[in-house]
């Protein structure tokens, strides 16, 4: 055989397969383990074990079980491994690692080039050395006789440092001859101070019987190379799946047999097995069952020519298993909508309007909606953007697909059609009274059924609800209605008449530079007025409503009798006097539609003259705010 050099990320290798017979097997049944490590900072500490070959043997694999002292995995500290075989000289090796004259001298054996990690439950638990691969592709055959094997991983740092490795001990030789000599150790730099600078019996060092180490040796039975090996596809394409596994870390489920056709191409009489390491593929051990759940990893495939027996001819290929993640998205658990004009629990949902929220703005994601999980799984039966529910509530399923990887996730959405509030209709208006300030009312699920005509502003674009206000019977009142404190952009309309014949009194969108609304009007004694609260555009939500009333007849008799407005009627200017220096704050002039026309600060001012030349001839309401109460007065502009 020749030495194999890996030059491609995906490759196929041809091998002569040898019968692997166990020659020596010493079990791990001794709880004691000894350091055997070749650190870069010292001469190393090596252990050696005696063995006898009863016949000429072509060396196959050495397996050395053990563990690290300071970590589960050695990682980047491992730089290779050293294997020495010495002839026996009076019960000891005839040389040592410092003399470089071993019978078999395999140093700096690298991973993938004769050295493999021994894994138990995915934990590094020792090393495997394939002698032929470690020897550049040439087999090594030893004649029958007595020998010593010494092994140590090569690590960065001191032998007793972070990379220290311990070789498990053994009391039992399962296969082969029990060792005639006890195990030995050499510490050339005397790192442990035991003066074991030449081969020294371990039993005498530790004070207990230590007959041997645990290890296994197999043989290779023939040196006749295969004349041909299965010419499998090279390179083999990577196998990509989406994250679908049950593991707590991203994993996928791979149907490995789906790669058979690609790998075999037109080959016949060839069997494929899949393995997690090159060593397993070479030996045909530990094939992986399909389907196989894993994270992204590298996998080896062994192609065995079923027409060969001695030797069994095979080739090995490699490819990657790649797990693509489910795309990131925001799963909306429910969508609520107001009922439509037919109050039956069914309405049309604009599902597409929720796509930007679901995709978090990622343009590479596509969202479709489905009535069943199976439809979502198969990507069929998209409901489209506008969908009328079939039951209330109803569960539908959203499929979020990555346009690049084609991976997707699915989540459930509950559709709820909410009944409208009781004051959805004018006939069911909630009653208010002068001086009330209430909060917590909501327009979200109102239907806007029979919304009133425009009254100073359009009132039919958003859901709306109704209130009534009945003026006291003792006289006319100047009334202020506002939605200050509401959480959305409101609109107001005030009407007289009745629900079947509404007469516009005034309306307002934004008042005083805010998104809330305010309407001022003079209410007639005992008259009932209808107040409609809605939103700008399609806005809706929770709102506050505040009612302030001032008896028109009492204005000249109240505590603010000294406040005068003149001339009234006025034309281009009007003066407000405050001779008593009452604690006034602001003065605002509104038209009867609730629009703010003029606003001035009058705090601490005895009188102020307002330019009214910008006002058209009409009746206006002057709203004077003080520290303790507010005053509403009429102003006539001629």
C-alpha positions, -999 to +999 in steps of 0.1 A: +000+000+000+011+036-004+007+066+019-025+085+014-026+123+012-059+141+017-061+170-007-099+177-011-127+186+012-146+157-003-126+126-015-127+089-022-100+066-009-092+030-021-080+005+004-069-031+006-090-046+033-074-070+057-090-095+081-089-079+115-082-106+141-078-097+178-043-109+188-041-094+223-069-079+244-063-067+280-095-055+297-099-022+316-106-038+350-080-021+372-091+012+388-055+024+387-042+044+358-007+057+352+006+089+334+021+083+300+025+116+282+051+132+260+051+170+268+069+195+246+086+211+277+103+179+289+115+144+279+081+129+287+069+102+310+064+068+292+048+035+303+055+002+286+037-032+286+051-066+279+035-089+253+042-122+235+034-130+199+029-167+194+033-164+156+044-140+129+019-111+130+011-082+107+003-054+130-032-039+126-047-015+151-035-007+186-062+006+209-052+024+242-080+033+267-074+061+292-084+096+302-071+131+307-065+144+342-077+180+338-103+179+310-128+157+291-112+167+257-076+177+251-084+200+221-056+220+206-031+207+232-028+174+212+000+175+186+002+138+178+011+105+194+042+082+198+043+044+195+074+023+202+078-014+201+110-028+218+125-062+219+127-078+253+161-078+271+161-097+304+126-086+314+129-049+302+128-030+269+162-031+251+160+007+247+138+037+257+122+067+240+153+089+245+176+065+225+155+064+193+165+028+185+132+010+189+122-019+168+091+000+157+095+037+160+063+056+150+065+092+163+043+123+158+015+102+143-012+126+133-050+125+135-063+113+102-030+098+093-030+067+115-042+083+147-078+084+157-096+094+189-113+066+208-148+078+216-171+063+242-205+081+244-190+109+224-163+114+251-126+111+243-115+079+261-082+069+245-065+065+212-064+041+182-033+038+160-034+020+127+001+008+122+000+006+084-014+041+080+010+055+107+039+039+088+031+057+055+010+028+041+036+001+046+026-029+067+048-040+096+051-077+104+067-090+137+080-125+141+069-146+170+086-135+202+086-113+233+081-075+230+073-043+248+049-016+236+052+020+248+026+046+240+021+083+248+001+112+233+023+142+224+010+175+239+019+211+243+034+220+276+046+198+304+039+161+306+022+166+340+004+198+329-030+205+313-025+178+286-016+149+310-031+116+298-034+084+320-033+049+306-059+025+322-046-005+340-056-042+336-057-074+356-072-096+329-058-107+295-089-117+276-070-128+244-033-137+241-008-147+267-008-131+302+023-109+305+053-126+320+067-092+332+050-064+351+045-030+335+073-004+335+076+034+336+104+058+327+106+094+339+139+106+323+136+141+337+126+128+372+095+151+371+079+131+399+110+128+420+108+090+422+142+085+405+125+064+378+150+077+352+153+043+337+126+016+332+112+010+366+086-015+378+053+002+384+043-021+413+073-010+433+065+027+425+029+026+436+031-001+463+003-024+448+003-051+422+001-037+386+006-066+361-003-048+329-021-019+311-054-022+292-050-023+254-059-043+223-039-054+192-054-066+160-036-082+131-039-077+093-040-111+076-029-105+041-006-083+022-021-089-013-036-056-025-069-053-042-066-051-080-096-027-081-119-010-057-154+004-062-152+037-081-177+057-061-186+093-069-159+117-061-165+143-047-198+135-029-221+165-025-229+177+010-263+165+024-282+196+036-314+193+057-334+218+078-334+218+115-361+193+125-345+172+152-357+167+188-323+176+203-320+207+226-293+219+201-300+225+164-301+191+148-315+175+117-327+141+106-308+126+077-320+097+055-285+085+047-298+059+022-310+088+000-274+093-009-269+058-021-278+065-057-255+095-060-226+076-045-230+044-064-239+060-097-240+029-120-221+005-097-236-029-089-228-055-063-215-028-039-228-023-004-227+011+014-223+018+051-219+051+068-196+059+097-186+088+120-148+083+116-124+073+090-111+045+113-146+030+116-151+032+078-118+015+072-126-013+096-163-015+087-171-010+124-200+009+140-221+016+109-248+043+115-284+034+112-306+055+090-325+078+096-298+095+116-303+126+138-272+148+144-258+183+143-237+194+114-208+170+111-186+151+087-195+115+077-176+087+059-191+061+036-176+027+030-183+011-004-176-027-002-173-048-033-196-077-025-179-100-051-146-100-031-137-120+000-100-124+005-092-096+005-124-077+008-120-047-014-136-014-006-132+024-010-141+052+013-157+086+006-164+116+028-190+144+028-206+168+052-240+166+069-252+202+072-281+214+094-297+247+082-315+265+110-352+274+111-355+311+102-360+336+130-395+351+131-420+365+156-449+341+162-481+361+167-503+339+190-536+356+182-553+381+159-585+399+171-609+418+149-642+436+153-673+420+139-686+434+107-720+450+102-736+415+104-730+407+140-726+369+136-690+363+148-676+361+112-655+388+095-627+393+070-591+393+084-563+410+065-537+384+073-510+399+050-510+431+071-493+410+099-464+397+077-439+425+085-444+419+122-439+381+117-408+384+095-392+411+117-387+430+084-366+403+068-372+404+031-358+369+026-388+353+044-421+344+029-452+339+050-483+318+040-514+310+060-532+276+061-562+260+077-544+229+089-509+220+101-506+194+073-513+220+047-487+243+063-462+214+064-467+206+027-469+243+017-504+239+000-537+257+004-525+292+011-554+313+024-542+344+007-543+379+023-580+384+030-597+355+048-631+351+065-630+329+095-650+296+095-656+295+133-651+318+162-625+313+175-606+295+147-570+283+147-550+287+115-513+280+108-486+303+095-456+289+075-425+311+075-401+300+048-365+311+042-362+320+005-325+311+005-323+278+025-360+268+019-361+259+056-393+269+074-411+271+107-448+268+115-468+283+143-505+285+152-526+317+152-560+319+170-585+342+152-610+359+174-640+380+162-649+403+191-684+416+198-688+453+196-692+474+228-728+481+240-726+517+229-717+507+193-750+521+181-766+555+188-796+538+204-774+523+230-754+554+239-738+556+273-751+585+293-728+612+306-735+643+327-719+677+334-687+675+354-679+639+345-644+627+336-643+590+328-617+567+314-614+531+302-639+533+274-628+516+241-636+519+204-613+490+192-641+465+184-669+490+174-682+484+139-687+520+128-722+509+117-743+539+107-715+563+115-728+599+114-722+623+085-692+647+087-696+673+114-667+697+112-646+667+104-651+633+087-663+607+113-667+575+092-631+562+088-626+544+121-647+525+147-668+548+168-691+547+199-718+569+213-726+589+244-754+612+254-753+644+275-785+660+289-782+696+299-797+704+334-832+719+334-822+751+353-809+769+322-785+770+293-749+759+298-717+765+280-703+730+274-668+717+268-664+681+256-628+667+251-609+634+249-577+646+266-558+617+281-568+592+254-542+568+240-549+572+203-557+600+178-593+608+184-621+627+167-653+641+182-688+650+168-716+666+188-752+664+176-787+674+186-819+659+174-823+621+177-806+590+165-827+590+133-823+627+126-790+640+139-782+677+136-745+687+136-736+710+165-698+708+161-669+685+155-631+684+160-600+663+150-570+678+168-573+704+195-546+727+209-518+710+190-526+675+204-539+644+188-570+646+210-602+664+203-624+692+219-658+706+211-673+737+227-710+745+224-739+761+243-764+735+254-801+743+258-818+735+291-831+700+293-818+692+258-801+659+251-770+659+228-753+629+211-715+627+213-697+604+188-661+593+197-640+579+168-604+579+155-583+596+129-580+574+098-585+539+112-572+546+148-590+530+177-583+522+213-590+533+249-601+568+254-610+593+281-639+618+279-643+649+300-674+671+303-673+706+317-705+728+319-709+765+329-743+779+336-747+808+311-770+828+335-746+825+364-716+839+347-722+875+358-730+863+393-700+841+400-667+847+417-653+860+384-678+889+379-649+913+377-637+897+345-649+918+316-648+912+278-653+943+257-664+953+232-688+924+227-698+923+199-664+932+186-647+936+152-609+937+150-600+935+187-613+926+221-600+934+256-602+911+286-598+929+319-588+913+352-588+942+376-589+919+407-558+901+394-575+867+398-552+837+393-560+833+356-537+813+333-547+812+296-574+825+273-584+805+242-609+814+215-627+784+197-651+784+169-683+764+173-667+734+156-641+732+184-612+745+164-587+766+184-584+800+167-564+821+193-545+813+225-528+837+249-511+835+284-528+860+308-511+848+340-507+879+363-520+903+337-545+929+346-558+932+310-550+920+276-561+931+241-565+904+215-563+910+178-595+894+164-592+908+129-583+873+117-617+860+128-646+859+104-681+872+115-695+845+137-701+834+173-671+821+192-665+807+226-639+822+249-624+796+273-606+812+303-586+788+325-578+797+361-561+780+389-594+770+405-620+769+378-626+775+341-649+802+325-666+800+292-681+831+275-695+839+242-679+864+218-697+878+188-675+891+159-694+914+135 
